[in-house]
Amino acid sequence: MTQKKLITYEKSKGFKLTGKGKKIAISIIRSHRIWKVFLVNNLGFGWDEVHDMAEQMEHIQSEDLVNRLDKYLGHPNADPHGDPIPNVNGEFAKSKARPLSNLPVGKQAKFFGVIDHSSSFLSYLNKIEFALGDPIRVKSIEEYDNSYTLQLKNEKEIVVSSKFVNSILVIEE
């Protein structure tokens, strides 16, 4: 990668992407996330199924294909997991999302995305019928083990671990 001038290395600072390396990395991120949107929205795959497929498709080296796919999809801002999609210029939109663990007791927010993209976590979210855009409120936090009681849509309450609340991104309403 150094020979291709994608990274530089300094003993005291480690590896760093060059301008060219950063542009390629952002292009791969853009492609990956756009493919995930296409697979979920247009081919009916679940959000817990698309990561590996998108990882293969992200390496198709056709900027024109990705740009046309982006246009076809209506220029989405985020992928099915809530991760921002850089625009054609490589710019990411600013997000107000933060981990659910930062939401105070009693406050309501909207489920915006996930930090944990594992199939097991996404399958669990499907099992409890918790989807992007759903409302969520922190009802209480248990002092003993830091577990959270959450109120989901339709007044449904669940008790979850601190790992769960650190894996969910929300936007306060």
C-alpha positions in Angstrom: 0.0 0.0 0.0 3.0 2.3 0.6 4.3 1.6 -2.9 0.9 2.5 -4.3 1.0 5.7 -2.3 -2.2 4.8 -0.3 -0.6 5.0 3.1 2.5 6.6 4.7 4.3 5.3 7.7 6.2 7.1 10.5 7.7 5.1 13.3 6.4 7.5 16.0 2.9 8.0 14.4 2.2 4.7 12.7 0.3 4.3 9.4 -1.8 7.1 7.9 -3.9 7.2 4.8 -2.7 9.5 2.0 -5.2 11.7 0.2 -5.4 9.1 -2.5 -5.9 6.3 0.1 -8.6 8.2 1.9 -10.5 8.8 -1.4 -10.4 5.1 -2.2 -11.5 4.1 1.3 -14.4 6.5 1.2 -15.4 5.2 -2.2 -15.5 1.6 -0.8 -17.5 2.7 2.2 -20.0 4.5 -0.2 -20.3 1.5 -2.4 -20.7 -0.9 0.5 -23.5 1.1 2.1 -25.4 1.8 -1.2 -25.3 -1.9 -2.0 -26.8 -2.7 1.5 -29.7 -0.2 0.8 -30.3 -1.9 -2.5 -30.2 -5.4 -1.1 -32.7 -4.6 1.7 -35.0 -2.2 -0.1 -35.1 -3.7 -3.5 -34.3 -7.4 -3.1 -36.0 -8.0 0.3 -33.0 -9.2 2.2 -33.0 -8.7 6.0 -30.7 -6.2 7.5 -29.0 -9.1 9.3 -28.2 -10.8 6.0 -26.6 -8.0 3.8 -23.2 -7.2 5.2 -21.2 -10.1 3.7 -23.0 -9.7 0.3 -22.3 -6.0 0.3 -18.7 -6.6 1.2 -18.3 -8.6 -2.0 -20.1 -6.1 -4.2 -18.3 -3.1 -2.8 -15.2 -4.1 -4.8 -16.9 -3.8 -8.2 -14.7 -1.0 -9.6 -17.3 1.0 -11.5 -17.9 4.4 -10.1 -20.6 4.9 -12.7 -22.5 1.8 -11.5 -22.5 3.0 -7.9 -23.5 6.6 -8.9 -26.4 5.2 -11.0 -27.5 2.9 -8.1 -27.4 5.9 -5.7 -29.6 7.9 -8.1 -32.0 4.9 -8.5 -32.3 4.6 -4.8 -33.0 8.3 -4.4 -29.7 9.3 -2.9 -30.1 7.7 0.6 -28.3 9.4 3.5 -27.9 6.2 5.5 -27.7 2.4 5.1 -30.2 0.0 6.7 -28.1 0.0 9.9 -28.2 3.8 10.2 -24.6 4.3 9.0 -24.1 7.5 6.9 -23.5 7.2 3.2 -21.0 9.6 1.8 -22.2 11.6 -1.1 -20.5 11.6 -4.6 -17.9 14.1 -3.3 -17.0 11.8 -0.4 -18.7 14.0 2.3 -20.6 12.5 5.2 -23.7 14.2 6.5 -23.5 15.3 10.2 -25.5 13.1 12.5 -27.1 13.9 15.9 -27.2 10.2 16.7 -25.7 9.1 20.0 -25.7 5.8 22.0 -28.9 5.0 23.8 -26.8 4.7 27.0 -26.4 8.5 26.9 -30.2 9.1 27.0 -31.4 10.2 30.4 -34.1 8.3 32.3 -37.5 9.5 31.2 -36.4 10.9 27.8 -37.8 9.7 24.5 -35.8 9.2 21.4 -36.1 7.6 18.0 -34.1 4.4 17.0 -31.6 5.7 14.4 -29.0 3.0 13.9 -26.8 0.3 15.4 -23.1 0.1 16.3 -23.1 -3.7 16.5 -23.7 -5.1 13.0 -23.5 -8.7 14.0 -26.2 -11.1 12.7 -27.0 -12.2 16.2 -27.7 -8.7 17.4 -29.7 -7.7 14.3 -31.7 -11.0 14.6 -32.4 -10.1 18.3 -33.7 -6.7 17.2 -36.0 -8.5 14.7 -37.2 -10.9 17.4 -38.2 -8.1 19.7 -39.7 -6.2 16.7 -37.6 -3.1 17.2 -36.9 -1.3 13.9 -35.3 1.9 12.7 -37.5 4.9 13.4 -39.3 3.3 16.3 -39.7 5.3 19.5 -37.8 4.3 22.7 -37.8 5.7 26.2 -35.5 4.8 29.1 -37.8 3.9 32.0 -35.1 3.0 34.6 -31.6 1.9 35.1 -30.9 -0.8 37.6 -28.1 0.3 39.9 -27.0 -3.3 40.7 -26.1 -4.5 37.2 -26.6 -1.4 35.0 -29.5 -3.1 33.1 -32.1 -0.8 31.5 -35.8 -1.0 31.4 -36.9 0.4 28.1 -40.3 1.3 26.7 -40.7 0.5 23.0 -43.6 1.2 20.7 -47.1 0.2 21.8 -46.0 0.7 25.5 -44.1 -2.6 25.3 -41.4 -2.8 28.1 -38.2 -4.9 28.0 -35.2 -5.2 30.2 -31.8 -5.2 28.4 -28.1 -5.2 29.2 -25.7 -2.3 29.1 -24.2 -4.0 26.1 -27.5 -3.6 24.3 -27.9 0.2 25.1 -24.3 0.8 24.0 -25.1 -0.9 20.6 -28.1 1.3 19.7 -28.0 4.8 18.3 -30.8 7.2 18.9 -31.8 10.8 18.1 -33.7 12.6 20.8 -37.2 13.8 19.9 
